[in-house]
Amino acid sequence: MSVFGSQFLWGASTAAAQIEGGYLDDGRTKSIWDVAPASKIKNGETCHIACDHYHRYKEDVAIMKEIGVKSYRFSISWSRVIPKEGVINEKGISFYSSLIDELISSGIEPIVTLYHWDLPLWAEEKGGWANPDIVRLFLEYTKAVVEAFSDRVTYWLTFNEPQCFLMNGHITCVHAPFKRVIFRFSRLIRHFMLANKESVRVIRKYAKKTPKVGLSFGSGAFIPENEKDKSSIEEARRKSFEVGMGIMNNRLWFDPVIKGKGASAFLIYHVSDSFAKKVQTDFDFLAINNYEAFNYSPWGEGRHVDKSGKMLNSMGWVCDGRTLYWTSKFMYERYNLPIMITENGYCDNDELKDGKVIDTKRIEYMDDYISNVRKAIEDGVNIIGYHYWSLLDNFEWAEGYGPRFGLIYVDYKTGVRTMKESALHYKNIIKENK
């Protein structure tokens, strides 16, 4: 009998801003990423066309069917559905409705992310996440999406990696909207947490069939120095949830919304116990995105990461599948929620030669990380799905089109798709389900 079971969701993930294109088509208005200054994106590239998924979604679903994925996690472009405050764009609704129908007819479970970093420009001009009214605006958007698609969609994610779009957009300013608000940062955090809590309430209230709702966090854990020693394991666990580690720490973001416990860090992050109780949310599962391995505190002095003997991707991230094992294990034991892996993948400078992409390192990465998913399940962690990031090569935010994460090679000039060797390998993994 397979350790994964017959209901395990083998899938792939994408995000609207990174693949859709069609940025002004059929009534869509601009998002904060559509107006990113050229100086902020490598080579001055834009996401205006991206993979042109908006016009080629049927082809992309056919490729997914060929690979054999059981689920597809994608995001909705808020400004495609709500092009300006109070207005629902029926053509935007129609696009996602057609995509969902295409998925279902191909035997693929749709998993919808409501917010994957592409705030409508009109909402940003009203103050964005710094404006308390953003909560109301997000709930109106949530309601429109749920009423349109919940007859066919069971799995919902409210947000993707809130620590990234808030931190990178407003502290480091390497992501849109590139606006630093250091001493108002806690306000943005509170607005996100309120929006998340109320969005889940709206989903449950208006869903036409019983929903399963989660929140996707970028998450990692430290690999114990000695993986067979209890004290070493407990030290790694402690470090993985240690507030002093820094602003990206798991505890700061997970504890308030899952456990209702406050947390603080330095001068820019503060969530009180009373507020945490207010935003504590009843999730059905916990979604985690996991890529890079850390053997030591990555946010402490010198960002000490052990790279010795480890494979690195083209962005310099350390690749060691044990991080997915320990992240899943520590998160499951702390929060007692089923785990869905919503992102895990490898980027490289892939090249198309003689009609093929031989991406051996990605295959090695996939085998390493998936073997650790298997081990975690064997050790009692309830993991319900694994989603490779990404289905397609895509617009990698500030990195532009350089790093390629996809199972599918995309020629950005012609839009032509080519299955990489890793896609064929993943097809075999899914088929064997072991």
C-alpha positions as CSV (number, residue, x, y, z in Angstrom):
1,M,0.0,0.0,0.0
2,S,1.3,3.5,-0.9
3,V,2.4,5.7,1.9
4,F,0.8,8.6,0.1
5,G,-2.6,7.0,-0.3
6,S,-5.1,7.3,-3.1
7,Q,-6.3,10.8,-2.1
8,F,-2.9,12.5,-2.0
9,L,-2.8,15.7,-4.0
10,W,0.1,15.6,-6.4
11,G,0.1,19.0,-8.0
12,A,1.7,22.1,-9.4
13,S,1.4,25.7,-8.5
14,T,1.5,29.1,-10.2
15,A,0.5,32.7,-9.5
16,A,-1.6,35.0,-11.7
17,A,0.9,37.9,-11.9
18,Q,3.7,35.5,-12.9
19,I,2.0,33.7,-15.7
20,E,-1.2,35.3,-17.0
21,G,-0.2,38.3,-19.0
22,G,-3.2,40.0,-20.7
23,Y,-2.7,42.7,-18.2
24,L,-5.2,45.1,-19.8
25,D,-7.4,42.6,-21.6
26,D,-11.2,42.2,-21.1
27,G,-11.5,44.9,-18.5
28,R,-8.7,44.1,-16.2
29,T,-6.9,47.0,-14.6
30,K,-3.3,47.3,-13.5
31,S,-1.9,45.8,-10.3
32,I,1.1,47.1,-8.3
33,W,3.4,44.8,-10.3
34,D,2.2,46.1,-13.6
35,V,3.6,49.5,-12.7
36,A,6.9,48.4,-11.1
37,P,9.7,50.8,-12.1
38,A,12.0,49.3,-14.7
39,S,14.9,50.0,-12.3
40,K,13.4,47.5,-9.7
41,I,13.2,44.5,-12.1
42,K,16.2,42.9,-13.7
43,N,16.7,44.0,-17.3
44,G,13.7,46.3,-16.9
45,E,11.3,43.3,-17.6
46,T,7.6,43.4,-17.0
47,C,4.8,40.9,-16.3
48,H,2.5,42.4,-18.9
49,I,2.7,39.3,-21.2
50,A,4.5,36.8,-18.9
51,C,3.6,33.3,-20.2
52,D,0.4,34.5,-21.8
53,H,-1.6,31.9,-19.8
54,Y,-4.6,34.1,-20.1
55,H,-4.8,33.2,-23.8
56,R,-3.3,29.7,-23.5
57,Y,-4.9,28.2,-20.4
58,K,-6.4,25.3,-22.3
59,E,-3.0,24.3,-23.6
60,D,-1.6,24.6,-20.1
61,V,-4.3,22.4,-18.6
62,A,-3.8,19.8,-21.4
63,I,-0.1,19.7,-20.4
64,M,-1.1,19.2,-16.7
65,K,-3.4,16.4,-17.7
66,E,-0.5,14.8,-19.7
67,I,1.7,15.0,-16.6
68,G,-1.1,13.5,-14.5
69,V,-1.3,16.1,-11.7
70,K,-4.2,15.6,-9.4
71,S,-4.4,19.3,-8.3
72,Y,-3.5,22.7,-9.5
73,R,-3.0,25.6,-7.2
74,F,-3.4,29.0,-8.9
75,S,-4.2,32.5,-7.8
76,I,-6.9,35.0,-8.9
77,S,-5.9,38.4,-10.2
78,W,-7.9,40.7,-7.9
79,S,-7.9,43.5,-10.5
80,R,-9.2,41.2,-13.2
81,V,-12.2,40.4,-11.1
82,I,-12.7,43.8,-9.4
83,P,-11.1,46.4,-11.9
84,K,-12.3,49.3,-9.7
85,E,-13.9,49.5,-6.3
86,G,-17.5,48.2,-6.3
87,V,-17.4,46.8,-9.9
88,I,-17.3,43.1,-10.8
89,N,-15.8,42.4,-14.2
90,E,-17.9,39.5,-15.6
91,K,-15.3,38.8,-18.3
92,G,-12.7,38.3,-15.5
93,I,-15.1,36.0,-13.7
94,S,-15.7,34.1,-17.0
95,F,-12.0,33.5,-17.6
96,Y,-11.5,31.8,-14.2
97,S,-14.8,30.0,-14.5
98,S,-13.6,28.5,-17.8
99,L,-10.2,27.6,-16.3
100,I,-11.9,25.8,-13.4
101,D,-14.2,23.9,-15.8
102,E,-11.3,22.9,-17.9
103,L,-9.4,21.6,-14.8
104,I,-12.4,19.7,-13.5
105,S,-13.1,18.1,-16.9
106,S,-9.4,17.0,-17.0
107,G,-9.7,15.4,-13.5
108,I,-7.7,18.1,-11.8
109,E,-8.7,19.6,-8.4
110,P,-8.6,23.4,-8.5
111,I,-7.0,25.1,-5.4
112,V,-7.6,28.8,-5.4
113,T,-5.4,31.4,-3.8
114,L,-7.2,34.7,-3.3
115,Y,-4.1,36.9,-2.9
116,H,-0.7,36.2,-4.3
117,W,0.9,39.7,-4.1
118,D,-0.8,41.5,-7.0
119,L,-2.7,44.3,-5.2
120,P,-4.9,46.3,-7.6
121,L,-3.3,49.7,-8.3
122,W,-6.6,51.3,-7.4
123,A,-6.4,49.8,-3.9
124,E,-2.8,50.8,-3.5
125,E,-3.8,54.4,-4.4
126,K,-6.2,54.3,-1.5
127,G,-3.4,53.4,0.9
128,G,-3.0,49.7,0.2
129,W,-2.3,47.5,3.3
130,A,-1.7,50.6,5.4
131,N,-5.3,51.7,5.0
132,P,-7.8,50.0,7.5
133,D,-10.3,50.0,4.7
134,I,-8.3,47.3,2.9
135,V,-10.0,44.8,5.1
136,R,-13.5,45.7,3.7
137,L,-12.2,45.8,0.2
138,F,-10.6,42.4,0.5
139,L,-13.9,40.9,1.9
140,E,-15.9,42.3,-1.0
141,Y,-13.4,40.7,-3.4
142,T,-13.5,37.4,-1.4
143,K,-17.3,37.3,-1.6
144,A,-17.4,37.9,-5.3
145,V,-14.9,35.1,-6.0
146,V,-16.6,32.6,-3.6
147,E,-20.0,33.3,-5.0
148,A,-18.7,32.7,-8.5
149,F,-16.6,29.6,-8.0
150,S,-17.5,27.8,-4.8
151,D,-19.9,25.5,-6.5
152,R,-16.8,23.8,-8.1
153,V,-13.9,24.8,-5.7
154,T,-13.4,23.0,-2.4
155,Y,-9.8,24.2,-1.5
156,W,-9.2,27.8,-0.7
157,L,-6.1,29.8,0.4
158,T,-6.6,33.3,1.6
159,F,-3.1,34.6,1.2
160,N,0.3,33.5,-0.1
161,E,3.3,34.2,2.1
162,P,2.1,37.3,3.9
163,Q,5.5,37.8,5.5
164,C,7.0,38.2,2.0
165,F,4.6,40.6,0.5
166,L,4.6,42.8,3.6
167,M,8.3,42.6,4.4
168,N,9.6,42.8,0.8
169,G,7.0,45.4,-0.2
170,H,7.4,47.7,2.8
171,I,10.7,47.0,4.7
172,T,13.3,45.8,2.3
173,C,11.4,47.3,-0.7
174,V,12.6,44.8,-3.2
175,H,9.0,44.0,-4.2
176,A,6.0,46.1,-5.1
177,P,4.8,48.5,-4.0
178,F,8.4,49.5,-3.0
179,K,7.1,51.7,-0.2
180,R,9.0,51.7,3.1
181,V,6.8,52.0,6.2
182,I,9.1,50.7,9.0
183,F,7.4,52.3,12.0
184,R,3.9,51.7,10.7
185,F,4.7,48.0,9.8
186,S,2.6,46.6,12.7
187,R,-0.4,48.3,11.3
188,L,0.0,46.5,8.0
189,I,0.4,43.2,9.8
190,R,-2.8,43.8,11.8
191,H,-4.7,44.7,8.6
192,F,-3.6,41.5,6.9
193,M,-4.5,39.4,10.0
194,L,-8.0,40.9,10.2
195,A,-8.5,40.4,6.4
196,N,-7.4,36.8,6.7
197,K,-9.8,36.1,9.6
198,E,-12.8,37.8,8.1
199,S,-12.0,36.3,4.6
200,V,-12.3,32.8,6.1
201,R,-15.6,33.7,7.7
202,V,-16.9,35.0,4.3
203,I,-15.7,31.8,2.5
204,R,-17.5,29.6,5.0
205,K,-20.7,31.8,4.9
206,Y,-21.1,32.0,1.1
207,A,-19.5,28.7,-0.1
208,K,-22.0,26.6,-2.0
209,K,-20.3,23.4,-0.8
210,T,-18.3,22.7,2.3
211,P,-14.9,24.5,1.9
212,K,-11.5,23.5,3.1
213,V,-9.6,26.7,3.9
214,G,-5.9,27.4,4.6
215,L,-3.2,30.1,4.6
216,S,0.0,29.6,2.7
217,F,3.2,30.6,4.6
218,G,6.8,30.6,3.4
219,S,8.3,28.4,6.1
220,G,11.5,26.7,7.0
221,A,13.0,24.9,9.9
222,F,16.6,24.2,11.1
223,I,18.0,20.8,10.4
224,P,19.2,19.3,13.7
225,E,23.0,18.9,13.9
226,N,22.4,15.3,15.0
227,E,19.1,14.0,13.6
228,K,19.0,11.0,15.9
229,D,19.7,13.0,19.1
230,K,16.7,14.2,21.1
231,S,18.5,17.3,22.5
232,S,19.7,18.3,19.1
233,I,16.2,17.9,17.6
234,E,14.8,20.1,20.4
235,E,17.4,22.7,19.9
236,A,16.5,22.8,16.2
237,R,12.9,23.1,17.1
238,R,13.5,25.9,19.5
239,K,15.5,27.8,17.0
240,S,12.8,27.3,14.4
241,F,10.3,29.2,16.6
242,E,12.7,31.6,18.3
243,V,11.4,35.2,18.1
244,G,14.9,36.5,18.5
245,M,15.9,34.9,15.3
246,G,14.3,37.8,13.4
247,I,11.3,39.2,11.6
248,M,10.8,36.3,9.3
249,N,10.5,33.8,12.1
250,N,7.7,31.2,12.0
251,R,6.3,32.0,15.4
252,L,5.7,35.7,14.6
253,W,3.4,34.9,11.7
254,F,1.9,31.5,12.6
255,D,1.2,31.8,16.3
256,P,-1.2,34.8,16.2
257,V,-3.5,33.5,13.5
258,I,-3.4,29.8,14.4
259,K,-2.9,29.7,18.2
260,G,-4.2,33.2,19.1
261,K,-0.9,34.1,20.8
262,G,0.8,37.5,20.4
263,A,4.4,38.0,19.4
264,S,6.8,40.9,19.1
265,A,10.2,41.5,17.4
266,F,12.4,44.5,17.6
267,L,10.6,47.8,17.1
268,I,8.6,47.0,13.9
269,Y,6.6,43.9,14.7
270,H,4.0,43.8,17.5
271,V,0.9,41.7,17.8
272,S,-0.7,41.8,21.3
273,D,-2.3,38.7,22.9
274,S,-5.7,40.4,22.9
275,F,-5.4,41.2,19.1
276,A,-4.1,37.7,18.4
277,K,-7.2,36.2,20.1
278,K,-9.3,38.5,17.8
279,V,-7.6,37.2,14.6
280,Q,-7.2,33.6,15.6
281,T,-8.6,31.6,12.6
282,D,-10.1,28.2,12.3
283,F,-8.2,26.6,9.4
284,D,-8.8,23.2,7.9
285,F,-5.1,22.8,6.9
286,L,-1.8,24.6,7.0
287,A,-0.1,25.3,3.6
288,I,3.6,25.7,3.6
289,N,6.1,26.8,0.9
290,N,9.5,25.4,1.4
291,Y,12.7,25.8,-0.7
292,E,16.0,26.5,1.1
293,A,17.8,24.6,3.8
294,F,19.3,26.2,6.9
295,N,21.6,24.4,9.3
296,Y,22.1,27.5,11.5
297,S,20.1,30.7,12.2
298,P,19.7,32.4,8.8
299,W,18.6,35.7,10.4
300,G,21.2,35.9,13.1
301,E,24.6,37.4,12.8
302,G,26.2,36.8,9.5
303,R,23.3,34.8,8.1
304,H,25.3,31.6,8.8
305,V,24.2,29.0,6.3
306,D,26.2,25.8,5.8
307,K,26.6,25.4,2.0
308,S,29.3,22.7,2.2
309,G,28.7,19.9,-0.2
310,K,25.2,21.0,-0.9
311,M,23.6,21.7,-4.3
312,L,22.7,25.3,-4.9
313,N,20.1,26.6,-7.3
314,S,20.7,29.5,-9.7
315,M,19.6,32.0,-7.0
316,G,22.2,30.6,-4.5
317,W,19.7,28.8,-2.3
318,V,20.9,25.7,-0.4
319,C,19.1,22.6,-1.6
320,D,18.7,19.9,1.1
321,G,15.5,17.9,1.2
322,R,15.8,17.3,4.9
323,T,14.5,20.9,5.4
324,L,11.1,19.8,4.1
325,Y,11.0,16.9,6.5
326,W,11.8,19.0,9.6
327,T,9.6,21.9,8.5
328,S,6.6,19.6,8.0
329,K,7.3,17.8,11.3
330,F,7.8,20.8,13.5
331,M,4.8,22.7,12.0
332,Y,2.5,19.7,12.3
333,E,3.6,19.0,15.9
334,R,3.2,22.6,16.9
335,Y,-0.1,23.5,15.2
336,N,-1.8,20.1,14.8
337,L,-3.2,20.8,11.3
338,P,-2.9,18.7,8.2
339,I,0.0,20.0,6.0
340,M,-0.4,20.8,2.3
341,I,2.9,21.6,0.6
342,T,1.9,24.4,-1.8
343,E,5.3,25.3,-3.2
344,N,8.6,23.5,-3.5
345,G,10.9,23.7,-6.5
346,Y,14.3,24.3,-8.1
347,C,15.4,27.2,-10.4
348,D,18.2,27.0,-12.9
349,N,19.3,28.6,-16.1
350,D,17.6,26.0,-18.3
351,E,18.4,25.9,-22.0
352,L,16.4,24.3,-24.8
353,K,18.7,22.2,-27.0
354,D,17.5,20.1,-29.9
355,G,13.9,20.4,-28.6
356,K,14.7,19.1,-25.1
357,V,15.5,20.5,-21.7
358,I,17.7,18.0,-19.7
359,D,17.3,19.4,-16.2
360,T,19.1,16.7,-14.2
361,K,19.6,18.9,-11.1
362,R,15.8,19.6,-10.8
363,I,15.2,15.9,-11.0
364,E,17.7,15.3,-8.2
365,Y,16.1,18.1,-6.2
366,M,12.6,16.6,-6.7
367,D,13.7,13.1,-5.6
368,D,15.5,14.5,-2.5
369,Y,12.6,16.6,-1.3
370,I,9.8,14.1,-2.1
371,S,11.7,11.3,-0.4
372,N,11.6,13.5,2.7
373,V,7.9,14.1,2.3
374,R,7.5,10.3,2.2
375,K,9.7,10.0,5.4
376,A,7.6,12.6,7.2
377,I,4.4,10.8,6.4
378,E,5.9,7.5,7.6
379,D,6.8,9.3,10.8
380,G,3.2,10.4,11.4
381,V,3.0,13.8,9.8
382,N,-0.4,14.3,8.1
383,I,0.7,15.6,4.7
384,I,-2.2,15.8,2.2
385,G,-0.5,17.2,-0.9
386,Y,2.7,18.2,-2.6
387,H,2.7,21.0,-5.3
388,Y,5.8,21.6,-7.4
389,W,6.7,25.2,-8.0
390,S,6.2,25.9,-10.7
391,L,4.2,24.4,-13.5
392,L,5.7,27.0,-16.0
393,D,8.8,29.0,-16.2
394,N,7.6,32.5,-15.2
395,F,8.1,36.1,-14.2
396,E,10.2,35.7,-11.0
397,W,9.3,39.1,-9.4
398,A,12.3,41.3,-9.1
399,E,14.5,38.7,-10.8
400,G,12.5,39.0,-14.0
401,Y,12.6,36.1,-16.4
402,G,16.1,34.8,-15.5
403,P,15.5,32.0,-13.0
404,R,13.5,29.2,-14.4
405,F,11.5,27.1,-11.9
406,G,9.1,25.4,-14.3
407,L,8.4,21.8,-15.2
408,I,7.5,23.4,-18.6
409,Y,10.1,25.4,-20.5
410,V,8.5,28.6,-21.9
411,D,10.0,30.4,-24.9
412,Y,9.1,34.0,-23.8
413,K,9.4,35.3,-27.4
414,T,7.0,32.8,-29.0
415,G,5.1,31.4,-26.0
416,V,5.9,27.8,-27.1
417,R,5.9,25.3,-24.2
418,T,8.2,22.3,-24.0
419,M,8.0,19.7,-21.3
420,K,11.3,19.3,-19.5
421,E,12.8,16.0,-18.4
422,S,11.7,16.8,-14.9
423,A,8.0,17.0,-16.0
424,L,8.3,13.4,-17.4
425,H,10.0,12.4,-14.2
426,Y,7.3,13.9,-12.1
427,K,4.7,12.2,-14.3
428,N,6.3,8.9,-13.3
429,I,6.4,9.8,-9.6
430,I,2.6,10.6,-9.7
431,K,1.8,7.4,-11.6
432,E,3.7,5.2,-9.1
433,N,2.4,7.2,-6.1
434,K,5.1,5.8,-3.8
